[in-house]
Amino acid sequence: MKMACGGVSCSDVLTICGLFAVQCIFGLYMMFLDGLLAAGVPSLFIIVVACAASSVVVLPFAFALERKKWPKVWSPMLVVQLVIISLGGVSIYQVFMMLGVERTSPAIASAMPNLGPGFIFVIAACLRFERFEWKCKYTRAKILGTFVCLSGAMCVSFLKNPDPTPSVSPKPVPGDEELSNGKGRRDWILGCFYLLTGVTIFACNTIMQAAALKRFPAPLSICSITAMMGAIFSAIIQVLMEGKLDAGTTDNITWIIGEIVLVGGVVIGLCTTFQVSSIGRKGPVLVSMFSPFQTVFSAFISFIFFGQWIGLGCLVGIVLMFVGLYVVLWAKNSEDKMFAELMAPPEAEYDVERPLLQ
């Protein structure tokens, strides 16, 4: 689509709006998960059912639209990349985040994933997935915008009004110093380590998706394959950890599975596919910049439905996030234009007079 408005193409506008919508849907999905977890459904069982359903839903579209892009010979490197994406991004990431939530607090657990854009920018720059020239003003603008966006994300995460309902936390280990929230210091440090490990795995997984898309430019197929493999790996992990693949409850089990298939499989599967395709078009850094807006959307949902007031610090954080995102978008758009002009073939001199000479 070649139409443009204000220097930004319509396809870019659609991608930006789509990424905003995806984060809002992810925020609603988190609320849906809270209900399932409160009903006693194990998180690993949710991952198994949702990923398997997502794979089945996306597979027909992948077959119809990307069959010609499938490699005739699957290289070992591509297979390894797909295994790492499914194992790391689907299964291990979720396990580390759950372990971190149990040992820290919801505020810390919601703040840590917002560090993802910074980690992804550093990794992408080191692996040359993102242009990085310190003398270039657009590179400095991207660094500044990422820092501003991360600062805003931290403000939103930490300066939201706390939940007045006290949380039930495990008793600290004897001899361990107890913090003000009732958790032991060792548990707290270990929980933060788990969360940081999970965020690092998520950042590496995003970069791995960008690398896999270069070898296998079929985002629908990649999502279908990795979702099914992730479901298998998650089932194996639950069997190893709990001894069996169990839904955790027998009440309305058919209805619960149907909800997971519809919401976690169909809706989230399509959102994830759009996100992966955006990584192939716009790069991992730009796509990751939208992830903190899930926290913003959750804050507004909490204000509308639960009456949790959004404080001044949270509003300042939201403004900083939008300013940082705008700076990054402007820098990437200007950088792409600059490199497109440099790569364009030079026009021949006296091109206007050439017909006269003939």
Secondary structure, DSSP 8 states (H G I E B T S, - for coil): ---EETTEEHHHHHHHHHHHHHHHHHHHHHHHHHHHHHTT--HHHHHHHHHHHHHHHHHHHHHHHHGGGS-SS--HHHHHHHHHIIIIIIIIHHHHHHHHHHHS-HHHHHHGGGGHHHHHHHHHHHTTSS---TTSHHHHHHHHHHHHHHHHHHHHHHSS---SS--------TTS-B-TTS-BHHHHHHHHHHHHHHHHHHHHHHHHHHHHHHHS--HHHHHHHHHHHHHHHHHHHHHHHHSS---S--TTHHHHHHHIIIIIIIIHHHHHHHHHHHHHHH-HHHHHTTTTHHHHHHHHHHHHHH-----HHHHHHHHHHHHHHHHHHHHHHHHHHHHHHHHS----TTTTTHHHH-
